[in-house]
Amino acid sequence: MAQPPGQQPPQGSFGAPYDPPPESAQPSPPPGYGSAPPPGQAAGPYGAPVQPGPYSTPAQPGPYGVPQPGPYNAPSQPGPYGYPSSPQPGYGHPQQSQSQQPPRPGGGGFFRGGRGAVIGAVLAVVLLAGGGIWFATSGGDDESKPTAKASTDPGPGGTGGTGGGGDGKAEDRGAHDLRAEADALNAQRRTGEAKVLWLQEGGVDLPLNGSDVYGPWIVGDTVVKGMFRTVSGYSVTDGSRKWSLRMPSSLCAAPSQPTADGKIVFGIKTGTADDAVCNSLQMVDLTTGKAGWRKTYRRQGAWDLLSDVSMAINGDTVTVGRTSRTDAFRVSDGAVLFGELPGNCQPFGFASGPVAIAATSCQTATDDHKEQQVQRIDPVTGKVRWTYKVKKGWQIAQFYSVSPLVVSLKQEDKWAIIVLNQDGTYRSQLVGGTDEYGTKCGGDLLTEGKNLDNCLGVAADDRTVYLATKPPEDDLTPTNEVVAFDLNTGQAKWKAAAPAGQTLMPIRTEGGRLLMYLAAGKNKGGGIASLPQAGGTPQMVLRHPAAAATVERGFFDSRVAYQNGRCILVHATISGIDDEDEMSMKSMAAFGS
């Protein structure tokens, strides 16, 4: 998928280019927060007093729900791609070529997707106040609520409660054929291999170029995905649909993880026209499939209208970040918490989890937004707790972890990964050497809704950052390694090789070990593997059947959710050469014992 200049995901080697600040450098406090550093504490790197604001919080959920440490690997918390606890998004629409892209400011999350259809919306934005066959409207935007339909689906692929048609209602058809396919694959299982628990097809007649897929989020015994104009919950054990919720318009953004009690807020468009703007929000209870509040928020100015939306949930706060500002709302009732913050530096994206870590962009005299900061912000008041100023010219690409805080930075064709302390002070920079590295983040796969906290291929614990190397592009049987880096020194400690013809991608850390997704190879099933903190040879935790290798390899750009002994793969995007092809494309596959 082509991306605008300066928005290519960091890939390759990293290390020396960032030129980290002196060890004595401290984070600078936001304007108006204190006038002198605490006794015995040095002033910040830019002569500003230090703002303490430590954030040593308990393990937090990583995107897509799995208990794990830090977003993406802190002890015990939901992690990206559906680790033990909750879930995430896909790609589908072609993007403009680089020559067609409008000039962009330098902030992260700016113009990552094609936005030609939105340009007309700069002049006029039509707000949708409700409507649609599945909606009961009782007032304005805040009261318009989609209604959930309990499914009568007898199993994976049944037609259930949303009916048929070309608008997202004919979901997951062909239940009996899919069960038969799973049974046939299981009949060929070898000793020690897990079962194919269930398979799902796209089952939806999608618009031209397909649709992004949001999720998975695992809440209790339900796995949830969102696609086009429908959000659906399925049983994790047999794939049967438990509920389905029709939305008034297309999904365009979603946080990587829900609240602790299973609530989430989706970004949806305010109409069904090609130039509809992503500026509406819909709260949904992922446990029951019931819709809550719905409202619109204002997007103003060219930068705002043309930028992608980055969403995150921190406690009972959902943030909606764009190039020029972030708006925050209370998840439980939709109340506005804060909007544009004082000063010329505004957050454009947060990482989900119990601690609100934000990427902020500062408008400069040339209006290029290329001065950026990492900040800890109170998710209720918007008050800045501490600030780490990124070296000028570098941009924040992703938060690989929040506890510990690991930040991916980019500068044109350069890439750096830094580690910050809990109070925002500089800790180390990873030294990549000559190896090539690669991660798969939501922004690399999605057309719309580019979050900053949902990467596969990287994980971290209290001592180590784990990264996957990039397999050779010209290798017909690609394989790779996982490299462990010391958090304090940034130096590589050890490497572990993947089995021949297969690749390993770190997911999260748990119980003192690294969990990884092992991709399927030719006639080789994939699965979940682990490594101890000291390294060694990867050990299989869950081995997928070799008979299902062809099916599994079809999920080449998938989300990986591992929880309670089950591995669920979800396609990041659904598309096909014709309607039948996209409807029959497998959208989810579950493996387990």
C-alpha positions as a printed Julia matrix, in Angstrom:
593×3 Matrix{Float64}:
   0.0     0.0    0.0
   1.52    3.29  -1.05
   1.94    5.9    1.64
   2.54    9.63   1.41
   6.11   10.96   1.61
   7.46   10.76   5.14
   4.78    8.31   6.22
   6.43    5.06   5.24
   6.55    2.79   8.29
   9.99    2.49   9.89
  11.74   -0.54   8.42
  15.35   -1.61   8.15
  18.21   -0.82  10.51
  18.18    1.75  13.3
  20.48    3.11  15.96
  23.08    5.82  15.47
  21.1     8.5   13.59
  19.04    9.89  16.47
  21.99   11.21  18.47
  20.36   11.06  21.92
  20.68   13.99  24.36
  23.25   14.04  27.16
  22.56   11.68  30.08
  21.89   14.69  32.26
  19.01   15.81  30.07
  15.65   15.86  31.84
  12.14   16.32  30.46
  10.9    19.88  30.32
   7.7    20.84  32.13
   4.75   22.3   30.27
   4.38   26.09  30.4
   2.71   27.21  33.59
   3.46   24.07  35.62
   5.98   25.08  38.25
   8.84   27.52  38.18
  11.7    25.67  39.8
  12.89   22.07  39.88
  12.5    20.05  43.07
  15.48   20.12  45.48
  18.38   18.16  44.14
  16.91   17.81  40.7
  18.53   19.26  37.58
  16.83   21.57  35.14
  15.48   20.14  31.89
  17.44   19.93  28.66
  16.14   23.23  27.41
  16.74   25.13  30.62
  13.23   24.49  31.9
  12.62   23.07  35.38
  11.87   19.39  35.59
   8.34   18.17  36.1
   8.32   14.93  38.08
   5.06   13.19  37.11
   6.24    9.58  37.33
   3.88    7.06  35.95
   4.65    3.8   37.61
   1.3     2.21  37.14
   0.38   -1.44  37.26
   0.44   -3.54  34.18
  -1.71   -2.17  31.47
  -3.61   -3.59  28.54
  -2.03   -3.73  25.14
  -4.16   -3.27  22.1
  -6.65   -5.89  21.44
  -6.94   -7.15  24.8
  -4.72   -9.55  26.41
  -3.38   -9.23  29.89
   0.15   -8.16  29.41
   2.72   -5.78  30.73
   2.76   -2.31  29.33
   0.97   -1.56  26.15
   2.33   -4.25  24.19
   3.91   -6.19  26.77
   3.81   -5.12  30.22
   2.93   -7.61  32.84
  -0.62   -8.69  32.59
  -2.65   -6.49  30.33
  -4.6    -6.63  27.09
  -2.24   -6.46  24.22
  -2.3    -5.6   20.57
  -3.71   -8.16  18.38
  -5.86   -9.63  21.03
  -3.72  -10.94  23.77
  -5.25  -12.2   26.97
  -7.72   -9.53  27.72
  -9.24   -7.54  24.98
  -8.24   -6.55  21.07
  -7.72   -4.03  16.71
  -7.96   -2.85  12.74
  -7.09   -3.53   8.16
  -6.54   -2.08   4.73
  -8.48   -2.04   1.57
  -8.92    1.14  -0.36
  -6.17    2.15  -2.75
  -4.28    5.21  -1.72
  -3.1     8.1   -3.8
   0.33    7.88  -5.26
   2.93   10.05  -3.65
   2.79   12.49  -6.51
  -0.92   12.97  -5.86
  -0.62   13.6   -2.17
  -1.14   17.14  -0.92
   1.73   18.76   0.97
   1.66   17.62   4.56
   2.74   18.93   7.92
   5.41   16.89   9.63
   3.39   15.51  12.52
   2.81   11.84  13.1
  -0.48   10.46  11.91
  -0.72   13.1    9.18
  -2.11   12.13   5.79
  -1.38    8.45   6.01
  -4.36    7.47   3.89
  -5.82    8.69   0.6
  -7.88   11.77   1.26
  -8.88   13.04  -2.19
 -12.59   12.57  -1.53
 -12.39   14.58   1.67
 -11.0    17.75   0.11
 -14.45   18.85  -0.96
 -15.54   18.52   2.65
 -13.29   21.43   3.55
 -15.94   23.68   2.04
 -19.02   21.85   3.26
 -19.59   19.16   5.86
 -22.96   17.49   6.07
 -23.8    16.11   9.5
 -25.95   13.03   9.74
 -28.45   13.11  12.58
 -29.51    9.48  12.55
 -31.61    7.22  10.39
 -31.13    3.79   8.91
 -33.23    0.68   9.09
 -31.67   -0.62  12.29
 -31.85    2.63  14.27
 -34.34    4.11  16.66
 -33.96    7.89  16.67
 -35.27    9.84  19.62
 -33.58   13.19  19.19
 -30.27   14.72  18.15
 -26.93   13.04  17.58
 -26.38   12.39  21.25
 -29.54   10.32  21.54
 -29.53    8.47  18.21
 -28.63    4.89  18.97
 -28.18    1.89  16.72
 -29.99   -1.18  18.01
 -28.33   -4.54  18.52
 -29.84   -7.67  17.04
 -29.48  -10.95  18.91
 -28.25  -13.59  16.51
 -30.14  -16.72  15.61
 -26.99  -17.99  13.96
 -26.55  -21.73  14.68
 -22.8   -21.55  14.2
 -19.97  -19.87  12.31
 -21.28  -18.54   9.05
 -25.03  -18.48   9.8
 -27.08  -15.58   8.56
 -28.44  -14.58  11.97
 -29.98  -11.31  12.96
 -28.8    -8.8   10.39
 -30.34  -10.27   7.27
 -28.97  -10.08   3.75
 -28.14   -7.46   1.19
 -25.21   -5.46  -0.08
 -24.81   -3.14   2.91
 -22.99   -5.32   5.39
 -25.94   -7.38   6.58
 -25.26  -10.68   4.84
 -22.46  -11.52   7.19
 -20.57  -14.79   7.65
 -22.46  -17.12   5.37
 -21.68  -20.75   4.54
 -21.64  -22.14   8.09
 -21.97  -25.79   7.12
 -19.28  -25.62   4.44
 -16.88  -23.95   6.87
 -17.52  -26.53   9.57
 -16.95  -29.28   7.06
 -13.69  -27.64   5.99
 -12.52  -27.37   9.6
 -13.46  -31.01  10.27
 -11.55  -32.15   7.19
  -8.44  -30.28   8.28
  -8.69  -31.66  11.81
  -8.98  -35.2   10.46
  -5.42  -34.8    9.16
  -3.95  -33.56  12.46
  -0.69  -35.0   13.67
   0.28  -35.76  17.24
   0.78  -32.59  19.28
  -1.1   -30.32  16.87
  -4.01  -28.14  17.94
  -7.41  -28.12  16.25
  -8.93  -25.69  13.83
 -11.7   -24.52  16.18
 -13.67  -22.55  13.59
 -13.44  -20.52  10.39
 -15.31  -17.4    9.28
 -15.82  -15.84   5.87
 -16.18  -12.13   5.09
 -19.79  -12.68   4.08
 -20.45   -9.01   3.28
 -20.96   -7.33  -0.06
 -18.46   -4.52   0.35
 -17.9    -1.31  -1.6
 -15.26   -1.1   -4.32
 -11.75   -1.87  -2.98
 -13.04   -3.67   0.11
 -13.02   -2.58   3.73
 -10.78   -2.19   6.75
 -11.36   -4.68   9.57
 -11.22   -3.36  13.15
 -10.41   -5.69  16.03
 -10.26   -8.29  17.3
 -11.24   -7.35  20.83
 -11.67  -10.28  23.21
 -14.09   -9.59  26.05
 -14.84  -12.61  28.23
 -15.97  -15.42  25.93
 -16.68  -13.08  23.02
 -14.39  -11.96  20.21
 -15.5    -8.81  18.41
 -14.66   -7.4   15.0
 -15.94   -4.36  13.1
 -16.11   -4.03   9.34
 -17.81   -1.57   6.99
 -21.11   -0.75   8.74
 -21.4    -3.67  11.16
 -19.85   -4.65  14.5
 -20.3    -8.3   15.48
 -19.49  -10.48  18.49
 -18.7   -14.19  18.18
 -18.19  -17.05  20.6
 -14.49  -17.72  21.07
 -15.19  -21.44  21.42
 -17.18  -22.23  18.26
 -17.33  -18.98  16.27
 -21.11  -18.7   16.41
 -22.36  -15.15  16.21
 -23.69  -13.88  19.55
 -24.8   -10.42  18.4
 -24.54   -8.01  15.5
 -24.94   -4.24  15.49
 -25.65   -2.21  12.37
 -24.06    1.23  12.27
 -25.57    4.24  10.46
 -22.49    4.61   8.28
 -19.02    3.18   7.73
 -16.52    2.65  10.53
 -13.46    4.86  10.14
 -11.49    4.51  13.4
 -11.39    2.58  16.68
  -9.15    2.36  19.78
  -6.83   -0.63  20.06
  -8.45   -1.71  23.31
 -11.69   -1.17  25.21
 -12.28   -0.08  28.79
 -11.84   -2.54  31.64
 -15.59   -3.29  31.56
 -15.71   -3.88  27.81
 -16.93   -0.53  26.48
 -15.5     1.04  23.33
 -16.11    4.1   21.16
 -15.97    3.77  17.37
 -15.26    6.52  14.89
 -17.93    6.52  12.17
 -18.62    8.74   9.18
 -21.45   11.26   9.24
 -23.0    10.0    6.04
 -22.74    7.43   3.27
 -21.5     9.73   0.5
 -17.98    9.32  -0.87
 -16.89   12.58   0.75
 -18.39   11.8    4.17
 -16.17   12.97   7.02
 -14.97   10.83   9.92
 -16.3    13.02  12.73
 -18.94   11.0   14.57
 -18.54    8.74  17.6
 -20.59    5.72  18.66
 -20.18    3.99  22.02
 -20.79    0.22  22.1
 -20.8    -2.35  24.91
 -18.74   -5.19  23.44
 -20.12   -7.68  25.96
 -23.76   -7.27  24.98
 -23.58   -5.6   21.58
 -25.77   -2.74  22.82
 -25.18    0.77  21.5
 -24.78    3.72  23.84
 -24.36    7.43  23.16
 -23.59    8.87  19.74
 -22.42   12.36  18.83
 -20.42   14.37  16.35
 -17.37   16.53  17.0
 -16.13   19.45  14.97
 -13.25   19.17  12.52
 -12.05   22.51  11.29
  -9.35   23.71   8.94
  -7.59   21.88   6.12
  -5.03   20.1    8.32
  -7.75   18.74  10.56
 -10.08   17.62   7.78
  -7.31   15.93   5.8
  -5.63   14.14   8.69
  -6.29   10.58   9.82
  -7.93    9.92  13.16
  -5.99    8.26  15.98
  -8.12    6.9   18.84
  -7.16    5.57  22.28
  -8.83    4.69  25.58
  -7.27    5.58  28.94
  -9.48    4.6   31.86
 -12.92    6.13  31.19
 -11.54    8.55  28.58
 -11.53    8.15  24.82
  -9.33   10.5   22.81
  -9.74   11.4   19.14
  -6.45   12.77  17.83
  -5.79   14.58  14.57
  -2.97   16.7   13.14
  -3.93   19.91  14.91
  -5.66   18.79  18.13
  -7.2    16.03  20.22
 -10.71   15.91  21.65
 -11.39   13.83  24.76
 -14.74   12.39  25.87
 -15.91   10.29  28.8
 -16.61    6.77  27.57
 -19.4     6.11  30.04
 -21.64    9.05  29.07
 -19.99   10.95  26.2
 -19.3    14.1   28.24
 -16.64   16.4   26.78
 -13.5    16.36  28.96
 -11.08   18.59  27.06
 -10.21   19.83  23.59
  -7.48   22.14  22.35
  -4.83   22.59  25.06
  -3.07   25.88  25.94
  -0.01   26.74  23.85
   1.1    25.84  20.34
   1.8    22.15  21.06
  -1.17   19.8   20.65
  -1.42   16.01  21.0
  -2.19   14.15  17.76
  -2.4    10.66  19.24
  -2.35    8.66  22.49
  -1.49    5.1   23.44
  -4.31    3.13  25.07
  -3.88    1.9   28.64
  -4.11    3.04  32.27
  -1.51    5.77  31.67
  -2.14    8.39  28.99
   1.04    8.82  26.94
   0.66   11.22  24.02
   2.54   12.26  20.92
   2.33   16.02  20.47
   3.24   18.29  17.56
   4.28   21.92  17.9
   3.43   24.48  15.25
   6.54   26.35  14.14
   7.02   29.58  12.23
   7.0    27.64   8.96
   3.85   25.77  10.01
   5.53   22.43   9.38
   4.65   20.81  12.73
   8.05   19.14  12.86
   8.84   19.8   16.5
   7.39   16.94  18.48
   7.18   15.78  22.08
   6.28   12.75  24.15
   4.02   13.75  27.03
   2.2    12.19  29.92
  -1.22   13.86  30.08
  -3.99   13.52  32.65
  -6.78   11.83  30.64
  -9.52   13.59  32.61
  -8.28   17.19  32.74
  -5.77   17.36  29.87
  -3.11   18.65  32.27
   0.43   17.85  31.11
   2.4    15.91  33.74
   5.77   15.82  32.01
   7.29   16.45  28.59
  10.15   14.86  26.68
  11.23   16.95  23.69
  12.13   14.88  20.65
  15.15   16.13  18.75
  14.08   18.59  16.06
  13.37   17.0   12.71
  12.4    13.63  14.2
   8.79   12.47  14.33
   7.0    10.02  16.61
   5.95    6.97  14.59
   4.7     4.51  17.23
   4.62    3.74  20.92
   5.98    0.21  21.02
   5.36   -0.04  24.76
   4.16    2.26  27.52
   5.51    0.34  30.5
   8.43    0.43  29.84
   8.08    3.43  27.54
   9.6     2.53  24.15
   9.16    5.03  21.31
   9.78    4.57  17.58
  11.03    7.74  15.85
  11.54    8.5   12.18
  13.25   11.09  10.02
  12.78   10.68   6.28
  14.61    7.39   5.64
  16.09    7.16   9.16
  14.75    5.2   12.11
  15.54    5.32  15.82
  14.07    3.58  18.87
  14.47    5.23  22.27
  13.56    4.16  25.81
  12.34    6.69  28.38
  12.11    6.38  32.15
   8.79    6.5   33.98
   9.23   10.22  34.61
   9.91   10.99  30.95
  13.7    11.25  31.19
  15.91    9.68  28.54
  17.09    6.15  29.33
  18.68    4.6   26.23
  18.61    4.19  22.48
  18.56    0.77  20.83
  21.58   -0.05  18.67
  20.4    -2.05  15.69
  23.73   -2.74  14.05
  23.6    -4.12  10.51
  20.45   -6.22  10.9
  17.25   -5.21   9.12
  14.14   -5.03  11.33
  10.45   -4.84  10.56
   7.21   -4.41  12.49
   3.58   -4.58  11.38
   1.56   -1.73  12.84
  -2.07   -0.78  12.38
  -1.13    2.27  10.35
   0.72    0.07   7.87
  -2.4    -1.96   7.14
  -5.28    0.47   7.49
  -6.73    2.93   5.05
  -8.32    4.96   7.83
  -7.76    5.27  11.57
  -4.03    5.09  12.27
  -3.44    4.42  15.96
  -0.01    4.77  17.57
  -0.09    1.71  19.79
  -0.78   -1.48  17.85
   2.32   -3.18  16.47
   3.11   -6.84  15.91
   6.8    -7.75  15.88
   7.91   -5.9   19.02
   7.46   -6.5   22.75
   9.05   -5.34  26.0
   9.34   -6.27  29.67
  11.08   -4.63  32.61
  14.56   -5.49  31.3
  14.36   -6.11  27.57
  12.94   -4.95  24.24
  12.37   -7.73  21.69
  12.32   -7.05  17.94
  11.92   -9.25  14.87
  14.41   -9.02  12.03
  13.13   -8.6    8.5
  13.42  -11.74   6.34
  15.18  -11.34   2.98
  12.69  -10.15   0.36
  14.09  -12.43  -2.36
  13.94  -15.59  -0.23
  11.27  -18.07  -1.35
  11.31  -19.7    2.09
  11.78  -16.66   4.35
  12.96  -16.98   7.91
  14.12  -14.48  10.53
  15.39  -13.94  14.06
  14.2   -12.31  17.26
  16.74   -9.97  18.87
  16.7    -8.97  22.55
  17.98   -5.49  23.53
  18.97   -4.36  27.01
  16.72   -1.5   28.2
  19.53    0.25  30.06
  22.29    0.11  27.44
  20.37   -0.32  24.18
  22.8    -3.07  23.17
  21.7    -6.43  21.74
  21.93   -9.26  24.28
  21.03  -12.34  22.26
  19.34  -13.63  19.11
  17.0   -16.56  18.57
  16.38  -18.03  15.12
  12.96  -19.01  13.8
  12.49  -22.52  12.38
  13.61  -22.84   8.75
  11.07  -21.46   6.29
   9.05  -19.66   8.98
   9.13  -16.28  10.73
   8.62  -15.23  14.35
   6.9   -12.0   15.42
   6.89  -10.97  19.11
   3.41  -10.38  20.55
   3.89   -9.64  24.24
   5.65  -10.78  27.39
   3.89  -12.83  30.03
   5.03  -14.78  33.09
   8.72  -14.07  32.5
   8.69  -15.23  28.88
   8.25  -13.75  25.42
   5.24  -14.93  23.4
   5.55  -14.88  19.62
   3.44  -15.72  16.6
   5.1   -18.29  14.34
   3.82  -17.79  10.81
   2.87  -20.85   8.79
   5.31  -22.05   6.13
   4.95  -24.32   3.15
   3.37  -27.5    4.56
   4.19  -26.2    8.05
   1.58  -24.99  10.49
   2.12  -21.84  12.47
   1.32  -21.27  16.13
   2.39  -19.57  19.3
   5.99  -19.97  20.5
   7.83  -18.72  23.58
  11.32  -17.74  24.68
  12.66  -17.24  28.22
  14.22  -13.89  29.13
  17.66  -15.45  28.76
  17.03  -16.55  25.16
  17.57  -19.98  23.7
  15.57  -22.07  21.25
  11.9   -21.15  20.72
   9.48  -23.62  22.29
   5.99  -24.21  20.9
   3.09  -23.27  23.17
   0.38  -23.95  20.58
   1.15  -25.72  17.31
  -1.34  -25.21  14.47
  -2.0   -28.21  12.2
   0.2   -28.53   9.13
  -2.89  -29.51   7.15
  -4.21  -25.97   7.66
  -1.0   -24.26   6.49
  -2.55  -23.09   3.22
  -5.51  -21.56   5.05
  -3.23  -19.92   7.62
  -0.87  -18.52   4.99
  -3.86  -16.76   3.48
  -3.81  -14.52   6.59
  -0.57  -12.85   5.46
  -1.5    -9.45   6.9
  -3.53  -10.49   9.9
  -4.11   -9.57  13.51
  -3.03  -12.22  15.99
  -4.97  -12.65  19.23
  -3.78  -15.24  21.74
  -5.73  -15.84  24.94
  -6.61  -18.8   27.15
  -4.93  -21.29  24.85
  -6.67  -20.04  21.71
  -5.05  -18.25  18.77
  -7.38  -16.16  16.61
  -6.28  -14.71  13.28
  -8.27  -11.82  11.81
  -7.69  -10.44   8.34
  -6.66   -6.78   8.44
  -8.67   -6.07   5.29
 -11.28   -7.79   3.21
 -11.34   -7.31  -0.56
 -11.68   -9.36  -3.71
 -11.78   -9.23  -7.48
 -15.59   -9.48  -7.36
 -18.44   -9.65  -4.85
 -18.33  -13.42  -4.53
 -14.6   -13.39  -3.96
 -14.76  -10.84  -1.13
 -17.73  -12.55   0.5
 -16.02  -15.95   0.49
 -12.64  -14.63   1.66
 -11.81  -16.01   5.09
 -11.95  -13.23   7.67
 -11.17  -15.15  10.87
  -9.64  -18.47  11.9
  -9.34  -19.87  15.42
  -6.97  -22.59  16.66
  -6.85  -24.33  20.03
  -6.8   -27.62  21.87
